[in-house]
Every structure is written in structure tokens, then in C-alpha cells.
Amino acid sequence: MKSTFKKIVLATAMAALPFMAASPASAEGERYVLVSHAPDSDSWWNTIKNGLALACKQMEVECEYRNPPTGDLADMARIIEQVAASNPDGIITTLADPDVLSPAIKAAVDSGIDVIIINSGTPEQAREVGALMYVGQPEYDAGYAAGLRAKGDGVTSFLCVNHYISSPSSTQRCQGFADGLGVPLGDQMIDSGQDPAEIKNRVLAYLNAHPDTDAILTLGPTSADPTIQALEENGMAGDIYFGTFDLGEEIVKAIKAGIIQWGIDQQPFLQAYLPVIVLANYDRFGVLPGNNINSGPGFVTKDGLAMVEKYAGEYR
């Protein structure tokens, strides 16, 4: 897979070679597979799929999306092993739990397959598994930035609705938020599960038991959408400080209505789109960006919704 020349390019990548997002010189039949940790029920990943599809069409390469149907990370590790055995030109994958996923990713790298880490994990963890680069949003840093913002707005206590608690990166969002506020996380994070009705009921139960809660933090549409319903049901919609990770159709509507103060945009479209461009140009011309790419965090508020509202759930 990797030529000697490509190994030399990788070793000197930190010299910050210019990024070439050129049109393909020819359709060379490259095949790339994106493996995510997302369960089938998580619609947020549709934007990732759209970014993958567009980049693959533009670069004239073959692409495939794989994921564990229930979000089970052990299942995801097996999928990575299966994909590596099929000998693709590159693997684009998340690193939701390094302890579970690193062995499979390292084995793929050792077999000569180029890997780019996206979405979860950190640039440091991407280097540890031998990946070419990282494209995503460091989750703790994003949570910390959100916590600082909320602290400036007077928040001192909160509820973090964690719908994917088995993923360490999700907990890092809640922990970063608590650290940004300067308060212990403690029992302010709940395991909500992924069933919308159960999420709504658990949010209602928490707020009923903790009436002095200042704010709510959700981790994406899976937890945000039922939380919006919970607040509308108990009369707190628009009266409690509410921030969320990620965007989606209902989140955008809630920001517009003043129910959600801000959404953290990690630009998932870029997390799938850019790795395909990078891998294709690396395979064809030996060029590689010298740095990792942070696709977020960016805060989307009511004042900047026009473009986001138009493409929410599709490209944003």
C-alpha cells in the first residue's frame, strides 16, 4: 500500500506541506471506508454521510460507510478488522474509546493501510495509533469552552444529558463543561439512554428532584430533541439556560425560538469530506497537510442562523 516515497512524505509532514485539494488527475480506483461508532438510530450522522458522498463523487473514488447498528464499540472494532482485511486504500474512523478501538486501528496501520481519525479522540491519540492526521473537535476542549461561556452567563449548576455514556468522548464533553464552570461534575451527568421517551422522562425526573438547576447541556439531537419536549411539558422552555452540542433540525428551531441559547457546531460535514480529499491527493501526488484540522468548536446562536437553518441536518 505505502510506497517508500509516501513513508518519507509522512515522516516530513510536520514541515507543513501545502494542502492540495486538486481535482483528480485520473480516476485511479481508490477505495476508502469510513467506520463510525454511531448506532443506526442517530440521525446526526446523516451529515457525515453527505460529506462522504460528495467528496467521493468529486474525487471519483469508491467509498463505503460502516457502523455498529447498536453503537457497540466492540462490534465497531470487529468492523475495523473486517474492513482492514478487505485491503482498502484508506480507512477513516472515529476513536470513541481508545482502549477498545486502538488495537484494531494499529493493526490496520501496521498492515500498510492509511488511516485518518475523525470526530472523536484527540490529535495525540491519533498519533499514538499511527494515523496520518486527525480531523475533528477535541471533546474536552469544546466542553470546557462551553463551560466558560455558561459561567460568564451566570450558570453555577447544570444537568448534562449523556445519551452515549459508554463512549468516553461523551463524558469528556460533560467533564469539560463542569471544569469550565469550575464545579464538580458529580451527579450532574445522567445516563439518559437513547430512547426518546426515556430521555424525556429522565430529564423531567432530574429537574423535579433538583429544582434549583441553572442549566441543561445536551450532547446532540438524540438527547436534545427529547429534552426540548420535556421543557415544553414542564413549562421551563425558554426559562432555563440550555446549550447543546451539535446541530439538527429541532435544535435549530429551538435556537430560533429562544429555547436553546447556543449549539456547538463541530462541522461534521468537514469531518467526512476533508479526509477523502486528503487521502486521494496523498495517494495520487504524495501531498499531506502538515497539521491536524480542528473542525470545531464554533458556537451557533440565534443571530447567525440563516445558513445553518437552510442546511441543518444536511450539511450543517
N, C-alpha and C positions, 0 to 999 in steps of 0.2 A: 504493500500500500504506500508506505512512505519511501520516497526516494532519498538518497543521500543529500541531495540539494535541499529537499524540504526540511530535513533534520537540521541542516545548517541555518535555514531561514528561521526555524522555530527557536534555535539557540540564540539568535541575534535579534529576536522580536522586540526585546525591551529597548532597542535603539530607536523605537518608534518609527518604523517604516510607514510611509503614507498609505492610507487606505484606498484601494482601487475598487470602486463599485461599478466596474465596467460592464458593458453588455458582453455576453459570452462570445468568444471568438468562433466557437462552433458548439453544437450540441454534442457533448462527449459521453453522454450516457451515465453521468454520475448519479448515484443513488444515496439519499440521506433519509434517516429515520429519526423522528422526534418522539421521545418517550417521556411522558409526564406522569406525575403521581395522582392526577385528578381522577376522581370517580366519574362514571358516566353522567351522574346527576348534576354535576357542577357546570352550569351554562356559561360561567365566566370564561371558560377555556375556548369558547367559540371564537373569540377574538384571536387567540393564539393560532387556532386552526386557519383562520382567514389570512393571518400574516404569513403562515407557512405556505398556503396555497398560492398566494400572489407571488411570493419570492420564487417559488419553484417554477411557476409559469414564466416569469420574467427571465430566469436563468436557464430555462429549458432543461431542467433536471427532474428526475423521478423522486418523489417524496412519499413518505408514509407517516401516519400518526398512530402511536400505540399508547395504551394506558391500562392500568388495572381497573376493571369495571367497578369495584367497590372502594378503590383507593388504597388497597392493602399494599404496604411498601415491600413486603417480602415477595409478593406477586410481581411488583414492579421490577425488583432485582432479577427475578427469573426472566421477565420480558427482555431486559437489557442483555442477559446472557443469550437468549434466543436470537435477538437482533444481531448481536456480535457474531454469532455462528453463521448468519446469512451473509457475512462479509460485505457490508455496505461501505461506501466511500467515507461516510461520516455519520456520527451519532450526535444528536442534540438532546440533552437530557437535563432534567431537574435533579437537585441534590437535597431533597426534603429531609433526609436523615442520613448523614454520612456513615454512621455505624452500620446501617443496613445496606446502603447502596454502593459505598466505596469499593468493596471487593469486586463487584461486577463491573464497575466502571474502569477500575485499574486493569482488570483482565482484558477489557476491550482495547484499552490504550496499548497494553503490552503486546497485543496481537497485531498492532500496526494500524488501528482504526483511529482517525482523528475525532476528537470529542470536544464539544463546546457545552459548558454548563450554563443553563438559563434559569431564571425565575427564583430559585431558592438556593440556599447555600451562600457562600461568600467567595470573593476572589481568591482568598487564601486557601479555602477548601478546594477550589477548582484547581489551583496549582498542585495541591497535595495529591490529587488523583491523576495528575498528568494531563489535564485538559489544555487545549490551546488557549482558551480565554473564558471569561465569564461575562454574560450579558444579563443584567437583572437589577434588582433592587435589594441591597443588603437589608434584611428584615428588621434586625435590631435597630439599626441606624434610622430607619423610617419610623419605627415606633417611638424612638427617642425624640425625633424631630416633632412628631405629633404631640408627644407629651409636653414638650417645651411650649408648643403653640397653645395647648389647652391650659397650661399653667399660667401663661400670660393672659388668658381669658378668665382666670379666677377659679379654675377647676381644682379641687383638692381630693375628691373621691370619685370612683368610677366603677362601671361594670364592663368587663371585657368578655364578649360573647365569642367563645372559641369553638367553631364548628368542625375543626380538624385537629383536635388536641393530640392525636398520635404523631403529628408532624412537628418536630422541634422548631421549625421555622415559624410556625403559627404562634407557638408560645413565646418566641423571641419578640414578636410584634407586641404582645401584651406586656412582657417584661420591659421592653424599651419604653413603652408608654408610661409605665409606673415609674421608671427611673427618671424619665424626663420631667414628670410631675414632682419627683423627689419623695415618693411614698412607697411603702412596701406593696408588692403585688398581692400577697396573701390570698384571701378567699375572694378577691375582686375579679378573678377569672373563673368562668364556669365552663364546664364541658357540656355544650348545648346539643351535641349530636348533629345530624344533618337532615332530620325530618322536619319540615317547615312547621307543622303543628306543635311538635315537641319543643322546638326552639322558641316559638311564641309563648308557650306555657311556662317554660323555664325562665324566660325574661320577666314575665308577669310575676312569677313567684318570687324571684330575686328582688324586684323593685318593691313588692309588697312587704317583704321581710326587711328591706333596707330602704326605708322611705327618704333618707337623707342623701341618697346617691346623687352626686352632682352631674355625672356624665355617663354616656354609653359609648363604647368603642366596639364596632363590629369588624370582622376580618374579610368581608367580601359580600357579594349578593346573597350567597347561601344563608348567611346569618343576618345580613342587613334587612332583606325583604320581610322576613317574619317579625323582626324587631320593629320595623315600621308599623306593621299590623298591630303588634302588642301595644305600642304607644297610642295608636289611634283608638284602641279598645279601652285603655285605662285613662284616656284624656290627657296624656302627657306629651302628645305630639306637638312639637314647636315650643314646649316649655322646658324640656331637659336638653342639656348640651349633648349633641350627637355627632360623632365623627366616625368615619368608616374607611377601611382600606378598600381600594379598587372601585371600579365604576360599573354601572349596569343601568338598564332602563328605569327600574324603580328607584334606584339610588339617585339618578339624575332628576327624576320627578320630585323626589323628596328634598333635594338641594334647592330646586327651583321654588318649592313650596315653603321653604324655611324650616323644615323638619330636621334636616341634616345640615350642619354648619359647613362641613367640607368632606371631600373624598380624596384619598391619597391615590394618585394616578401613577402606577408603575409602568404604564405604556406596554401592555402585554403584546400588542401588535409587533413592536420592535423586537421583543424577546424571541419571536419565531422568525421574523423577516430578516433581521441582520445576520444571524448565524448562517442561513442559507447563502446569502451574498458572500459572506466571509469564506465559507468552505469552498464554494465554487471557484472564487478567484484564487484561493490558496492552491486548489488542485490544478488549476489551469496555468497560473502565472507565478506561483510561489510567493505571493504577497500576503502579508498578515498585519493587522493593526498592532501597534506596539503596546497598547493599553487595553485593560478591561473596559467595558461600557456599562455605566450605571444608567439604566433606563428610568429610574425614579430615585427618590420620591418627588412628586410635584403635587401641590395642593390645588384642587379644583373647588372653587366657591361659586356662589350664585352670580357673581359679577363676570365670570368667564365661561359661561355655559354654552354659548352659541354653537361652536364647532363640536364640542363634546356631545351636546344634546343631539346633534344631527347624526353622529356616528356611534353613539353609545351602544355597546353590545355587538358592534360590527367591527369597528377599527379602533375604538377607544374604550 
